[in-house]
Amino acid sequence: MRGITEERVLEALKVVRDPDLHKDIVSLGFVKTVKIDGDAVGVTIELTTPACPVRDELKHAAADAIRNAIPDVRNVAVEMTSRVTQHDHRQKTAVLPGVKNTIAVASGKGGVGKSTVSVNLAVALAKEGARVGLVDADIYGPSIPLMMGITGRPTVHNQRLQPLENWGVKVMSIGFLVDPMQAVIWRGPMASGAVKQFMTDVDWGELDYLVFDLPPGTGDIQLTLVQTLPLTGAVIVTTPQDISLADARKGFVMFEKVQVPVLGLIENMSYYVCRHCGTREEIFDNGGGRRAAEELGIPFLGEIPIVTSIRVSGDHGKPIVLDEAPNGPAESIMRIARNMAAQVSIRNASASGNGTVDIQLS
């Protein structure tokens, strides 16, 4: 009998592969501890994000791998933890030293629900356990305060603005600083300067993700903002019809020009299901977002249906992703947030993926 050893446990776990990083969890350094107590084995696996889309699958696969490879094991306990990887960027480190990753949510045109998506992605990541901030970079139409259910003005501490917070997300918006009935009439440099202040003059603290809700379009203002922000990557929101997809492609080209990786494309208003008869109607066509993503060579992160409750939740300041109803739009958005977090992890993955394993035998 060979017995139960740390070498056998690690060898068994090498058959478990991360489907996004395409390596086994041992080579990636995900296995942080192995504890052996008689015929019981305990393993700690540390993922690169709490919003990992295959978290449960990896947990079950690890337990099965140990049982199958080592018949002597009678009990297996797998603990899943996470530590979000950091995007190495000199400018980001200088202006946002406590922020690990920065994500822009953009659209080639208005009216596709970009701000709604931004809010729900941020809250979804926080709901999964990540530390999240949200910047309302849409200076001309700041809707984030309403959608997040936040009123009031930020305070100043140590000469830095303190972001307001709700639903586990720290938020900063020009809407907190100006009269809501007063139009913001600024030229491009003034707008980009305000967004830059949201980075340098706001005390964000330690964050895993800072999400920027960009103004719609691909003009000079958007280009200036994208060049100003030290971004880990961007996601593009579109609707299925051809006119919106054409603008989404322009957004992709804009990010490509400034060398910001596009993490993926999200199709909003993808379809409508009648709540009375259950009939599915594809009001704006369907599947265009997936086809556009394939054409551009970027991931398709998922689709969000047209649901009255999404609009109502935004108006009431309680993002729909907080809804616990099964098979509802919240589940679709949670999946998209996990897919996006996975793409961030892929971008940040080191070439070696080496880590350390702490072996403990009782």
C-alpha positions as a LaTeX table, in Angstrom:
\begin{tabular}{lrrr}
\hline
Residue & $x$ (\AA) & $y$ (\AA) & $z$ (\AA) \\
\hline
Met1 & 0.00 & 0.00 & 0.00 \\
Arg2 & 1.43 & 3.33 & $-1.02$ \\
Gly3 & $-0.63$ & 5.22 & 1.56 \\
Ile4 & $-1.91$ & 8.75 & 1.33 \\
Thr5 & 0.84 & 11.28 & 0.64 \\
Glu6 & 0.96 & 14.89 & $-0.46$ \\
Glu7 & 2.64 & 13.81 & $-3.69$ \\
Arg8 & $-0.24$ & 11.50 & $-4.56$ \\
Val9 & $-2.82$ & 14.18 & $-3.73$ \\
Leu10 & $-1.08$ & 16.75 & $-5.94$ \\
Glu11 & $-0.64$ & 14.24 & $-8.73$ \\
Ala12 & $-4.34$ & 13.42 & $-8.55$ \\
Leu13 & $-5.27$ & 17.10 & $-8.75$ \\
Lys14 & $-3.27$ & 17.60 & $-11.96$ \\
Val15 & $-6.18$ & 16.17 & $-13.93$ \\
Val16 & $-8.33$ & 19.15 & $-12.85$ \\
Arg17 & $-7.92$ & 21.92 & $-15.39$ \\
Asp18 & $-9.13$ & 25.50 & $-15.38$ \\
Pro19 & $-11.16$ & 25.76 & $-18.62$ \\
Asp20 & $-10.28$ & 29.41 & $-19.10$ \\
Leu21 & $-6.56$ & 29.34 & $-18.31$ \\
His22 & $-6.12$ & 25.91 & $-19.97$ \\
Lys23 & $-3.77$ & 24.57 & $-17.32$ \\
Asp24 & $-4.18$ & 22.25 & $-14.38$ \\
Ile25 & $-4.85$ & 23.77 & $-10.96$ \\
Val26 & $-1.56$ & 22.50 & $-9.53$ \\
Ser27 & 0.58 & 24.10 & $-12.25$ \\
Leu28 & $-1.41$ & 27.32 & $-11.86$ \\
Gly29 & $-0.62$ & 27.43 & $-8.16$ \\
Phe30 & $-4.27$ & 27.26 & $-7.16$ \\
Val31 & $-3.68$ & 24.47 & $-4.63$ \\
Lys32 & $-2.56$ & 26.35 & $-1.53$ \\
Thr33 & $-2.75$ & 23.72 & 1.23 \\
Val34 & $-2.98$ & 19.96 & 1.52 \\
Lys35 & $-3.83$ & 18.49 & 4.93 \\
Ile36 & $-3.74$ & 14.75 & 5.60 \\
Asp37 & $-5.25$ & 13.27 & 8.75 \\
Gly38 & $-5.40$ & 9.49 & 8.61 \\
Asp39 & $-7.74$ & 8.61 & 5.74 \\
Ala40 & $-9.07$ & 12.21 & 5.46 \\
Val41 & $-7.72$ & 14.79 & 3.05 \\
Gly42 & $-8.37$ & 18.53 & 3.15 \\
Val43 & $-7.42$ & 20.78 & 0.25 \\
Thr44 & $-7.56$ & 24.57 & $-0.10$ \\
Ile45 & $-7.91$ & 25.89 & $-3.65$ \\
Glu46 & $-7.44$ & 29.62 & $-4.22$ \\
Leu47 & $-9.03$ & 30.98 & $-7.40$ \\
Thr48 & $-8.21$ & 34.25 & $-9.14$ \\
Thr49 & $-11.65$ & 35.76 & $-8.51$ \\
Pro50 & $-14.57$ & 35.11 & $-6.15$ \\
Ala51 & $-16.77$ & 35.40 & $-9.25$ \\
Cys52 & $-15.23$ & 32.38 & $-10.97$ \\
Pro53 & $-17.86$ & 30.92 & $-13.35$ \\
Val54 & $-16.63$ & 27.34 & $-12.77$ \\
Arg55 & $-16.04$ & 27.55 & $-9.01$ \\
Asp56 & $-18.43$ & 24.74 & $-8.08$ \\
Glu57 & $-17.32$ & 22.56 & $-10.98$ \\
Leu58 & $-13.67$ & 22.82 & $-9.93$ \\
Lys59 & $-14.56$ & 22.02 & $-6.33$ \\
His60 & $-16.44$ & 18.84 & $-7.27$ \\
Ala61 & $-13.80$ & 17.85 & $-9.84$ \\
Ala62 & $-11.03$ & 18.18 & $-7.25$ \\
Ala63 & $-12.83$ & 16.00 & $-4.72$ \\
Asp64 & $-13.64$ & 13.37 & $-7.36$ \\
Ala65 & $-10.05$ & 13.38 & $-8.64$ \\
Ile66 & $-8.65$ & 12.62 & $-5.18$ \\
Arg67 & $-11.18$ & 9.85 & $-4.49$ \\
Asn68 & $-10.63$ & 8.22 & $-7.88$ \\
Ala69 & $-6.84$ & 8.30 & $-7.72$ \\
Ile70 & $-6.40$ & 7.33 & $-4.06$ \\
Pro71 & $-8.82$ & 4.58 & $-2.95$ \\
Asp72 & $-7.52$ & 4.78 & 0.64 \\
Val73 & $-9.13$ & 8.21 & 1.09 \\
Arg74 & $-12.43$ & 8.02 & 2.94 \\
Asn75 & $-13.20$ & 11.70 & 3.37 \\
Val76 & $-12.32$ & 14.69 & 1.17 \\
Ala77 & $-12.92$ & 18.33 & 2.11 \\
Val78 & $-12.25$ & 20.98 & $-0.52$ \\
Glu79 & $-12.26$ & 24.62 & 0.58 \\
Met80 & $-12.53$ & 27.26 & $-2.15$ \\
Thr81 & $-11.02$ & 30.69 & $-1.54$ \\
Ser82 & $-10.04$ & 33.51 & $-3.87$ \\
Arg83 & $-7.52$ & 36.27 & $-4.34$ \\
Val84 & $-8.13$ & 38.57 & $-7.28$ \\
Thr85 & $-5.09$ & 38.94 & $-9.50$ \\
Gln86 & $-3.76$ & 42.40 & $-10.26$ \\
His87 & $-3.35$ & 44.12 & $-13.58$ \\
Asp88 & 0.21 & 45.40 & $-13.78$ \\
His89 & 0.03 & 48.90 & $-15.24$ \\
Arg90 & 2.43 & 51.68 & $-14.32$ \\
Gln91 & $-0.13$ & 54.48 & $-14.72$ \\
Lys92 & $-2.80$ & 52.61 & $-12.77$ \\
Thr93 & $-0.41$ & 51.86 & $-9.94$ \\
Ala94 & 0.50 & 55.55 & $-9.77$ \\
Val95 & $-3.04$ & 56.99 & $-9.67$ \\
Leu96 & $-4.97$ & 54.04 & $-8.21$ \\
Pro97 & $-2.46$ & 52.19 & $-6.04$ \\
Gly98 & $-5.08$ & 50.18 & $-4.13$ \\
Val99 & $-7.11$ & 49.14 & $-7.17$ \\
Lys100 & $-6.26$ & 45.78 & $-8.75$ \\
Asn101 & $-8.31$ & 46.02 & $-11.96$ \\
Thr102 & $-10.11$ & 48.72 & $-13.92$ \\
Ile103 & $-12.91$ & 47.88 & $-16.35$ \\
Ala104 & $-14.65$ & 50.23 & $-18.78$ \\
Val105 & $-18.23$ & 49.52 & $-19.82$ \\
Ala106 & $-18.86$ & 51.16 & $-23.19$ \\
Ser107 & $-21.33$ & 51.32 & $-26.03$ \\
Gly108 & $-21.03$ & 52.63 & $-29.55$ \\
Lys109 & $-24.37$ & 54.44 & $-29.24$ \\
Gly110 & $-26.87$ & 55.53 & $-26.63$ \\
Gly111 & $-30.03$ & 53.70 & $-25.68$ \\
Val112 & $-28.60$ & 50.20 & $-25.32$ \\
Gly113 & $-28.81$ & 50.07 & $-21.51$ \\
Lys114 & $-25.10$ & 50.54 & $-20.84$ \\
Ser115 & $-25.52$ & 52.21 & $-17.46$ \\
Thr116 & $-27.98$ & 49.55 & $-16.32$ \\
Val117 & $-25.46$ & 46.90 & $-17.28$ \\
Ser118 & $-22.62$ & 48.78 & $-15.53$ \\
Val119 & $-24.56$ & 49.03 & $-12.28$ \\
Asn120 & $-25.61$ & 45.40 & $-12.29$ \\
Leu121 & $-22.14$ & 44.11 & $-13.17$ \\
Ala122 & $-20.63$ & 46.08 & $-10.30$ \\
Val123 & $-23.24$ & 44.86 & $-7.80$ \\
Ala124 & $-22.93$ & 41.30 & $-9.12$ \\
Leu125 & $-19.18$ & 41.29 & $-8.47$ \\
Ala126 & $-19.75$ & 42.68 & $-4.97$ \\
Lys127 & $-22.43$ & 40.07 & $-4.36$ \\
Glu128 & $-19.85$ & 37.39 & $-5.17$ \\
Gly129 & $-17.55$ & 38.79 & $-2.49$ \\
Ala130 & $-15.27$ & 41.12 & $-4.45$ \\
Arg131 & $-14.38$ & 44.66 & $-3.35$ \\
Val132 & $-15.88$ & 46.89 & $-6.03$ \\
Gly133 & $-16.04$ & 50.55 & $-7.00$ \\
Leu134 & $-18.12$ & 52.24 & $-9.71$ \\
Val135 & $-17.27$ & 55.50 & $-11.48$ \\
Asp136 & $-20.04$ & 57.32 & $-13.33$ \\
Ala137 & $-17.86$ & 58.61 & $-16.15$ \\
Asp138 & $-20.93$ & 59.70 & $-18.13$ \\
Ile139 & $-20.48$ & 63.33 & $-17.11$ \\
Tyr140 & $-23.29$ & 64.60 & $-19.32$ \\
Gly141 & $-25.95$ & 62.13 & $-18.21$ \\
Pro142 & $-25.11$ & 60.85 & $-14.72$ \\
Ser143 & $-27.73$ & 58.19 & $-13.97$ \\
Ile144 & $-25.75$ & 55.99 & $-11.60$ \\
Pro145 & $-26.90$ & 57.75 & $-8.36$ \\
Leu146 & $-30.54$ & 57.02 & $-9.18$ \\
Met147 & $-29.88$ & 53.43 & $-10.25$ \\
Met148 & $-27.79$ & 52.74 & $-7.15$ \\
Gly149 & $-30.32$ & 54.38 & $-4.82$ \\
Ile150 & $-27.79$ & 56.88 & $-3.48$ \\
Thr151 & $-28.44$ & 60.50 & $-2.51$ \\
Gly152 & $-26.31$ & 63.04 & $-0.70$ \\
Arg153 & $-22.88$ & 64.48 & $-1.23$ \\
Pro154 & $-19.48$ & 62.92 & $-0.60$ \\
Thr155 & $-17.47$ & 64.10 & 2.38 \\
Val156 & $-13.80$ & 65.06 & 2.37 \\
His157 & $-11.24$ & 63.35 & 4.60 \\
Asn158 & $-7.51$ & 64.07 & 4.42 \\
Gln159 & $-8.19$ & 66.26 & 1.37 \\
Arg160 & $-9.74$ & 63.36 & $-0.55$ \\
Leu161 & $-13.36$ & 62.74 & $-1.49$ \\
Gln162 & $-14.94$ & 59.74 & 0.20 \\
Pro163 & $-17.06$ & 57.74 & $-2.26$ \\
Leu164 & $-20.64$ & 57.04 & $-1.31$ \\
Glu165 & $-21.65$ & 53.40 & $-0.96$ \\
Asn166 & $-24.65$ & 51.16 & $-1.44$ \\
Trp167 & $-25.21$ & 47.47 & $-2.17$ \\
Gly168 & $-21.57$ & 46.81 & $-1.31$ \\
Val169 & $-20.23$ & 49.11 & $-4.05$ \\
Lys170 & $-18.32$ & 52.38 & $-3.62$ \\
Val171 & $-19.64$ & 54.99 & $-6.07$ \\
Met172 & $-18.54$ & 58.37 & $-7.41$ \\
Ser173 & $-20.55$ & 60.46 & $-9.86$ \\
Ile174 & $-20.73$ & 64.06 & $-11.00$ \\
Gly175 & $-24.39$ & 63.67 & $-10.02$ \\
Phe176 & $-23.31$ & 63.86 & $-6.37$ \\
Leu177 & $-21.60$ & 67.20 & $-6.95$ \\
Val178 & $-23.98$ & 69.22 & $-9.14$ \\
Asp179 & $-27.64$ & 70.16 & $-8.92$ \\
Pro180 & $-29.60$ & 67.34 & $-10.61$ \\
Met181 & $-31.71$ & 69.93 & $-12.43$ \\
Gln182 & $-28.62$ & 71.65 & $-13.83$ \\
Ala183 & $-27.27$ & 70.49 & $-17.17$ \\
Val184 & $-23.54$ & 69.77 & $-17.32$ \\
Ile185 & $-22.25$ & 71.75 & $-20.29$ \\
Trp186 & $-18.53$ & 71.04 & $-20.52$ \\
Arg187 & $-16.08$ & 70.65 & $-23.33$ \\
Gly188 & $-14.21$ & 67.38 & $-23.71$ \\
Pro189 & $-11.06$ & 68.34 & $-21.74$ \\
Met190 & $-13.20$ & 69.48 & $-18.79$ \\
Ala191 & $-15.13$ & 66.21 & $-18.80$ \\
Ser192 & $-12.00$ & 64.07 & $-18.97$ \\
Gly193 & $-10.45$ & 66.23 & $-16.25$ \\
Ala194 & $-13.40$ & 65.52 & $-13.97$ \\
Val195 & $-13.06$ & 61.78 & $-14.54$ \\
Lys196 & $-9.33$ & 62.00 & $-13.86$ \\
Gln197 & $-10.16$ & 63.65 & $-10.53$ \\
Phe198 & $-12.43$ & 60.72 & $-9.75$ \\
Met199 & $-9.26$ & 58.63 & $-9.84$ \\
Thr200 & $-6.72$ & 60.90 & $-8.18$ \\
Asp201 & $-8.85$ & 62.81 & $-5.66$ \\
Val202 & $-11.14$ & 60.03 & $-4.44$ \\
Asp203 & $-10.18$ & 57.68 & $-1.62$ \\
Trp204 & $-11.07$ & 54.34 & $-3.18$ \\
Gly205 & $-9.09$ & 52.27 & $-0.70$ \\
Glu206 & $-8.46$ & 48.64 & $-1.62$ \\
Leu207 & $-10.56$ & 47.39 & $-4.55$ \\
Asp208 & $-10.53$ & 44.25 & $-6.67$ \\
Tyr209 & $-12.44$ & 45.93 & $-9.50$ \\
Leu210 & $-13.18$ & 49.56 & $-10.37$ \\
Val211 & $-15.87$ & 49.79 & $-13.06$ \\
Phe212 & $-16.14$ & 52.88 & $-15.28$ \\
Asp213 & $-19.51$ & 53.61 & $-16.91$ \\
Leu214 & $-18.37$ & 55.52 & $-20.02$ \\
Pro215 & $-20.55$ & 57.96 & $-21.96$ \\
Pro216 & $-22.06$ & 56.40 & $-25.09$ \\
Gly217 & $-20.40$ & 56.88 & $-28.45$ \\
Thr218 & $-16.94$ & 56.76 & $-29.98$ \\
Gly219 & $-16.14$ & 60.45 & $-30.52$ \\
Asp220 & $-13.36$ & 62.68 & $-29.22$ \\
Ile221 & $-14.70$ & 62.74 & $-25.67$ \\
Gln222 & $-14.84$ & 58.95 & $-25.42$ \\
Leu223 & $-11.41$ & 58.60 & $-27.00$ \\
Thr224 & $-9.93$ & 61.13 & $-24.59$ \\
Leu225 & $-11.44$ & 59.33 & $-21.62$ \\
Val226 & $-10.18$ & 55.94 & $-22.76$ \\
Gln227 & $-6.69$ & 57.39 & $-23.20$ \\
Thr228 & $-6.91$ & 58.94 & $-19.72$ \\
Leu229 & $-8.03$ & 55.80 & $-17.89$ \\
Pro230 & $-5.46$ & 53.13 & $-17.01$ \\
Leu231 & $-7.67$ & 50.20 & $-18.04$ \\
Thr232 & $-7.31$ & 46.48 & $-17.51$ \\
Gly233 & $-9.88$ & 46.02 & $-20.25$ \\
Ala234 & $-13.28$ & 47.01 & $-21.59$ \\
Val235 & $-16.63$ & 45.40 & $-22.26$ \\
Ile236 & $-18.95$ & 46.57 & $-25.01$ \\
Val237 & $-22.74$ & 46.60 & $-24.60$ \\
Thr238 & $-24.92$ & 46.30 & $-27.69$ \\
Thr239 & $-28.41$ & 45.30 & $-28.75$ \\
Pro240 & $-29.03$ & 42.64 & $-31.42$ \\
Gln241 & $-30.06$ & 44.77 & $-34.40$ \\
Asp242 & $-27.62$ & 45.62 & $-37.17$ \\
Ile243 & $-27.45$ & 49.39 & $-36.52$ \\
Ser244 & $-26.38$ & 48.84 & $-32.92$ \\
Leu245 & $-23.90$ & 46.14 & $-33.89$ \\
Ala246 & $-22.27$ & 48.50 & $-36.39$ \\
Asp247 & $-21.69$ & 50.99 & $-33.58$ \\
Ala248 & $-20.38$ & 48.21 & $-31.31$ \\
Arg249 & $-17.77$ & 47.43 & $-33.95$ \\
Lys250 & $-16.72$ & 51.09 & $-33.90$ \\
Gly251 & $-16.29$ & 50.82 & $-30.14$ \\
Phe252 & $-14.06$ & 47.81 & $-30.61$ \\
Val253 & $-11.91$ & 49.74 & $-33.09$ \\
Met254 & $-11.63$ & 52.66 & $-30.64$ \\
Phe255 & $-10.26$ & 50.42 & $-27.89$ \\
Glu256 & $-7.99$ & 48.66 & $-30.35$ \\
Lys257 & $-6.47$ & 52.00 & $-31.38$ \\
Val258 & $-5.50$ & 52.83 & $-27.79$ \\
Gln259 & $-4.38$ & 49.25 & $-27.09$ \\
Val260 & $-7.03$ & 48.48 & $-24.48$ \\
Pro261 & $-8.05$ & 44.81 & $-24.62$ \\
Val262 & $-11.76$ & 44.15 & $-25.08$ \\
Leu263 & $-12.82$ & 41.56 & $-22.51$ \\
Gly264 & $-16.00$ & 40.74 & $-24.37$ \\
Leu265 & $-19.35$ & 41.79 & $-25.73$ \\
Ile266 & $-22.73$ & 41.78 & $-23.96$ \\
Glu267 & $-26.03$ & 41.64 & $-25.85$ \\
Asn268 & $-28.70$ & 43.60 & $-23.95$ \\
Met269 & $-32.43$ & 43.59 & $-24.78$ \\
Ser270 & $-31.77$ & 40.26 & $-26.40$ \\
Tyr271 & $-35.32$ & 38.94 & $-26.27$ \\
Tyr272 & $-38.65$ & 39.39 & $-24.51$ \\
Val273 & $-40.71$ & 36.67 & $-22.80$ \\
Cys274 & $-44.38$ & 37.51 & $-22.25$ \\
Arg275 & $-45.13$ & 37.15 & $-18.55$ \\
His276 & $-48.71$ & 36.13 & $-19.34$ \\
Cys277 & $-48.31$ & 33.48 & $-22.03$ \\
Gly278 & $-44.57$ & 32.72 & $-21.91$ \\
Thr279 & $-44.07$ & 33.38 & $-25.62$ \\
Arg280 & $-40.58$ & 34.53 & $-26.53$ \\
Glu281 & $-40.36$ & 37.48 & $-28.92$ \\
Glu282 & $-37.09$ & 38.66 & $-30.45$ \\
Ile283 & $-38.05$ & 42.30 & $-30.78$ \\
Phe284 & $-34.65$ & 43.56 & $-31.92$ \\
Asp285 & $-33.57$ & 40.30 & $-33.59$ \\
Asn286 & $-31.42$ & 37.89 & $-31.62$ \\
Gly287 & $-27.92$ & 36.45 & $-31.79$ \\
Gly288 & $-26.34$ & 39.47 & $-33.45$ \\
Gly289 & $-24.10$ & 40.08 & $-30.45$ \\
Arg290 & $-22.70$ & 36.55 & $-30.56$ \\
Arg291 & $-22.08$ & 36.79 & $-34.29$ \\
Ala292 & $-20.37$ & 40.18 & $-33.90$ \\
Ala293 & $-18.16$ & 38.82 & $-31.11$ \\
Glu294 & $-17.14$ & 35.90 & $-33.29$ \\
Glu295 & $-16.41$ & 38.26 & $-36.17$ \\
Leu296 & $-14.25$ & 40.51 & $-33.97$ \\
Gly297 & $-12.52$ & 37.59 & $-32.27$ \\
Ile298 & $-13.61$ & 38.56 & $-28.75$ \\
Pro299 & $-15.55$ & 36.58 & $-26.11$ \\
Phe300 & $-19.33$ & 36.73 & $-26.05$ \\
Leu301 & $-20.10$ & 37.28 & $-22.36$ \\
Gly302 & $-23.84$ & 36.66 & $-22.54$ \\
Glu303 & $-27.27$ & 38.07 & $-23.24$ \\
Ile304 & $-29.78$ & 39.95 & $-21.09$ \\
Pro305 & $-33.51$ & 39.86 & $-21.88$ \\
Ile306 & $-35.95$ & 42.75 & $-21.96$ \\
Val307 & $-37.74$ & 42.54 & $-18.61$ \\
Thr308 & $-39.95$ & 45.19 & $-17.01$ \\
Ser309 & $-38.42$ & 44.43 & $-13.61$ \\
Ile310 & $-34.98$ & 45.57 & $-14.85$ \\
Arg311 & $-36.36$ & 49.02 & $-15.63$ \\
Val312 & $-38.35$ & 49.18 & $-12.39$ \\
Ser313 & $-35.37$ & 48.13 & $-10.29$ \\
Gly314 & $-33.23$ & 50.85 & $-11.85$ \\
Asp315 & $-35.88$ & 53.49 & $-11.18$ \\
His316 & $-36.15$ & 52.36 & $-7.55$ \\
Gly317 & $-32.42$ & 52.22 & $-6.93$ \\
Lys318 & $-32.24$ & 48.48 & $-6.27$ \\
Pro319 & $-30.36$ & 46.73 & $-9.11$ \\
Ile320 & $-32.13$ & 43.69 & $-10.53$ \\
Val321 & $-29.11$ & 41.48 & $-9.82$ \\
Leu322 & $-30.13$ & 41.57 & $-6.14$ \\
Asp323 & $-33.29$ & 39.65 & $-7.03$ \\
Glu324 & $-33.06$ & 36.05 & $-5.80$ \\
Ala325 & $-35.87$ & 34.71 & $-8.02$ \\
Pro326 & $-34.74$ & 31.55 & $-9.87$ \\
Asn327 & $-34.32$ & 31.67 & $-13.64$ \\
Gly328 & $-34.78$ & 35.44 & $-13.67$ \\
Pro329 & $-32.67$ & 38.16 & $-15.33$ \\
Ala330 & $-30.45$ & 38.32 & $-12.24$ \\
Glu331 & $-29.09$ & 34.87 & $-13.05$ \\
Ser332 & $-28.22$ & 35.99 & $-16.59$ \\
Ile333 & $-26.33$ & 39.02 & $-15.31$ \\
Met334 & $-24.54$ & 37.02 & $-12.62$ \\
Arg335 & $-23.28$ & 34.63 & $-15.32$ \\
Ile336 & $-22.10$ & 37.57 & $-17.41$ \\
Ala337 & $-20.26$ & 39.09 & $-14.43$ \\
Arg338 & $-18.54$ & 35.77 & $-13.77$ \\
Asn339 & $-17.57$ & 35.45 & $-17.43$ \\
Met340 & $-16.16$ & 38.98 & $-17.36$ \\
Ala341 & $-14.18$ & 38.27 & $-14.18$ \\
Ala342 & $-12.80$ & 35.15 & $-15.83$ \\
Gln343 & $-11.59$ & 37.24 & $-18.77$ \\
Val344 & $-9.85$ & 39.63 & $-16.36$ \\
Ser345 & $-8.12$ & 36.65 & $-14.76$ \\
Ile346 & $-7.02$ & 35.38 & $-18.15$ \\
Arg347 & $-5.53$ & 38.78 & $-19.00$ \\
Asn348 & $-3.70$ & 38.86 & $-15.71$ \\
Ala349 & $-2.50$ & 35.28 & $-15.73$ \\
Ser350 & 1.27 & 35.04 & $-15.56$ \\
Ala351 & 3.10 & 32.94 & $-18.10$ \\
Ser352 & 4.40 & 30.55 & $-15.45$ \\
Gly353 & 1.37 & 30.34 & $-13.19$ \\
Asn354 & 3.59 & 29.02 & $-10.44$ \\
Gly355 & 2.49 & 29.10 & $-6.82$ \\
Thr356 & 3.33 & 27.58 & $-3.50$ \\
Val357 & 1.67 & 24.69 & $-1.75$ \\
Asp358 & 1.67 & 24.32 & 2.01 \\
Ile359 & 1.57 & 20.64 & 2.96 \\
Gln360 & 0.36 & 19.77 & 6.45 \\
Leu361 & 0.17 & 16.23 & 7.82 \\
Ser362 & $-1.52$ & 15.41 & 11.12 \\
\hline
\end{tabular}
